[in-house]
Amino acid sequence: ATAVPLFARWTDLDAYGHVNNAKVYDYLQQARVTATTAWDPTMARAGAEGSEHLWLVARQDVDYVAQIEHRLEPYAVRIAPVRLGTSSLTLAAEIVDGDSVLVRGRTVLVCADKDFSPVPLSEETRAQLGLYIVENGA
């Protein structure tokens, strides 16, 4: 799995004094973009002018295991591809504090053309992402 540092910002806290549950989706998105573009730099251009495809979030599930609190030290998001479908990529992620899992997330991305119709993953993308596949989660 790829580890992406995560800093909980003061503005991410809610009235209960911990990171608001909705912010967790932002954290997972930040880690997803950082990791996928590191694994396959062509994913950074998806949807941009001149690119042939884009990535759509088809599903995202989150399990809140423990609270994320504000602190100066970063947490980590461990993220990895766990499945390559015909036109989809499934990612598993965990927000962790050392060995303690705080959040588990799973995201399904679908590769699509500019008309938002699913298209098969290219052989190049499949080969690049295949290097990082993890069998049992992040």
N, C-alpha and C positions, 0 to 999 in steps of 0.2 A: 504494500500500500504506500501511497505517497502521503507525506505529512505536510500539511499547510498550517503555518502559525495563525492563530486567531486571537485578536485582542478584543475583549468585551469593552465597549465604550460606555461611558457614563450615561449617555443619552439612550442606550439600549435597555436601561432598567425600567421596570414598571413600579406601580405603587407598592408592590410587595417586596421591593428591594432586590429582586433578581432579574436576570435577562428575560424580557417578555417573550412568550412562546413564538410570536410572529417573527421576531428578529432571527430566530434559529433558521428560518428559511433563507434569509439574507446570508447568514453565515455559510450555509450549505451551498448556496449559489456562488458565493465568492470562492470557496474551495473548489467547486466544480469547474469554474472557468479557469482558475489558476492551474489545476491539475490537467484538465483535458488539453489545454493549449501547450502544456509542457510535454505531454505524451505525443501529441500530433499537432504541430504548429499550424496545419491547414485549418484546424477547427477554430482558430482565432479569426479567420476571415469569413466564416460562415455567416451568410446573410448580408455581407458587405457588397458594395458595388463590384461587379466583376466575378463574384463567387457564384458557383453553380448550385449551391445547396445551403440549407440552414438547418439548425437543430431546434426542435420543438420539445418542450417538457410535456410528456404525455401523462405522467403520473409522478407523484411525490408523496411518500409516506414518512412520518416522523414518529418515533417513540421517545418520549421524554422520560429519562431514567432518573436523573437528579438535576437539581437546580444549577444554573450557571450564574456565578456571582461576579461582580465587578472586582477586578484586581489589576495590578500593574504587570504581572507576568502573563505571558500568552498561554492560552490553551492550545491544543492541536486538533486539527481535523484530519483524521486518517481516511483517505478516500481511494477507492480502487474500482476498476471495471470488473464486474462479476459475470456478465453475460453479453455476448454479441449475437443479436438476432439478424434477420435478413436486412431490416432497415432500422433496427433499434440498438441502443446501448443501455445496459442497466448498470448503474453505479451504486455501490454501498459506501456509506460514510459513517464515521463515529466521531463525535466531539468528545475528546478525552482530556483528563487531568492526570497525567502520569499513566498509571494502570487502571484508573477508574473511568468507566464509560459514563458520560453524562447524557448523551443523545445518540440515538441510532437513526439513520435515515437511508432511504432507498429512492433513487430517481431513475425513471425511464425516459430516455431521450429518443426521439425519432428523427432520422435524417429525412429531409423533405426537399422538394424542388420549390421554385418560387411561387408555385400555385398551391403550396402547402400540401401536396400529395406525397406520400411516403415514397422514397427511392432506396434501392439497395445500397448498403455501405460499399464504398469503393474497395478494391483489393488493397490499395495502399493504406487506407484508413483502417481496414480490418487487420492488416499486418502490424501497423504501428500500435494500435490499441491492444492487440493480442499479446504484445510483449509485457503488458502490465496486468493481465487477467489474474484475479485471485479467486480461488475456489469457494471459500466460505466467508464472504463478507470482507469488510475493510480490515 
